[in-house]
Amino acid sequence: MKEHKPPSLSQPEVVFVSFFGAGFLPKAPGTWGTLAICPILYLLSLAHAPFFVFIPFLVMATIISSYITHVVQKKYNVLDPSWVVIDEVLGMWTAWIFTHAHGATFSSLIFTFCAFRFFDIIKVWPANYFDKQVKNGAGTILDDIVSGLYAGILYLVVQYYFPLLFSN
């Protein structure tokens, strides 16, 4: 799909899907989008709220983001453009829930960031299915949710076998 007009940060939907402009930063916008949510997640970790409190918010954010992303893709005639990074934000949030459930630390957040970026780039099934076959906002979002699940599961495995890696 060819973009029929350039997006502008004056449009609220573009601000949302680019996560306040992080998607427009040069080189590796997906990495910038993932990095942009990390300080917020770290601060939420300090609150020590039970992990399950965040799940309904993540589910609602996923549904809303899928819809808004779909609207943006239609409005700008694009399919998963690099400046849409709300999917990376939600994928990292998904992975973070696993670390938060086990007492998130700064080192666990760094590990989860790296694991999420790895899985987001290589797209292990079913992430690759959502990425290539689902041509709407849900496809754009869900491949990153799956990558976040993989990163979270990898964190749990590594944390189980090497618990000292993530101690304070």
N, C-alpha and C positions, 0 to 999 in steps of 0.2 A: 504494500500500500504506500502510496506517495502522499506525503503531508501536503494539504492544500493551503495552509497558512501557518506561520510559525507560532508556537505557543508563547503566551506572555504571562509573566508572574502577576499581572494585574487581574488575571482571571482566577477566582477562588478555587475552582476545580483543579487548575494547574498547580497552584500553591499546594493543595492537598496531595495530589498524586506524585508531585516532585519532592514531597516532604520538606516544604518551606524553601525550595530551591536547591536542595542538596543534589537533585538529579541533573542540575545544570552545571555542576562543578566539572572542571576539565579532567579528562582521563579517568576511566573506571567509575562511572556514576553509580553503579550497583554497590561498589565498595563504599563510596561516600554515603549512600543511603543507609547501608548497614551500620556504618560508623556513627552516623547522625543519631541513631536511636540508642546507642550504647550508654551515653551519660544518663539518659532518662532511666534506662533499665538498671544501671548501677545505683542510682538514687532510690529507685523502687526497692532494690535489694536491701538497702539500709533500713527500710521501713519494717522489715521482717513480717509482713503480712503473709498469711498462708498462701501457697502457690495457687490453690484452687479458686481464690478470689479473683485472680486475673483471667481465668479461662472464659467466663461469660463476656468480658470486655473484648477479649481476643476474637471470639466467635462473632460478636456484633461488628467489630472493626473489619473483620474479613468479609462479612456480607456487604456492609456499606462500601468498603473499598472496591469490591468486585463490581458493584453497580456503578460507582463513580468512575472507575477505570474504563468500564464499558462505554459510558457516556463520552468520556474524553477521547477514547479511540475512535468512536464514530464522528464526533465533532471535528477532530483534527485529521481524520482519515488516516490513522496510523494503527499498527498492530504491535503492541508491546515495545514502544520506543524506549530508548535508553534513559531518557529523562524521567520516565515513570519509575519511581523507586519505592513507592508505598508497598510493593510486593516484597522487597528486601527488608523493609522495616517490619512487616508482619512475620516474615520468615525468621528473622532474628529474634523477635518477641516470642515466637513459638519455641525456638531452641532455648531461650533464656528461662522459660518456665521450668524446664528440666533442671537447670542449674539452681534456680531459686528454690525448688522443692528440696534440694539437698544443701542448703546454706551457701548461696552464691558468694564467691569471693572475686576479687579483681582478676586473679589468675584464671578462674573458671570462666569469667566473662571473655577474657582474651582467647582462651581455648575455643569457646563456643563461637566466637566471631570467626576464627580461622576455619573451624569445622563447617560452619554454615556457608562461608564463601566457597569452600571446596565443593560441598554438595550442590550449591547453587550453580556453580560453573559446570560440573560434570553431568548433572541432571540424571540421577539414577531413577529407574522406573519406580513409580508411576510419574515422577516429576517430568520426565521427558515426554510422556503422553500429554500431560496438561500443557506443556510448553509448545508442542508441535501440532496437536490435534484439536485442542479446544480453542477456538478462534474468537474469544470474547474476554470480557474483564475477568471472569472467573478463572479462565485458563491462565491469564497473566498472573493472578494472585496465587492460585493453588499450587503451581509448580514450586513456588518459594515456601509455601506452608509445608509441603512434603519434604523439601530440603531442610527446613527447620526441624522437622520430626527426626530425620536422619541424624542431624547434628546433635540433637538432644539425646538420642539413643546412644550415639558414639560417646558423648560426654558421660553418660551413666556407666557404660562399659569401662571406659578409662578410669573413671572415679572409683569404681569397684575394685579394679586391680591395682591402681596406683593412687590411693587416697591422699598421700602426702603431697601430690602435685598441686592440689587445690586447697591446701590448708592456709590459714592466715599467716 
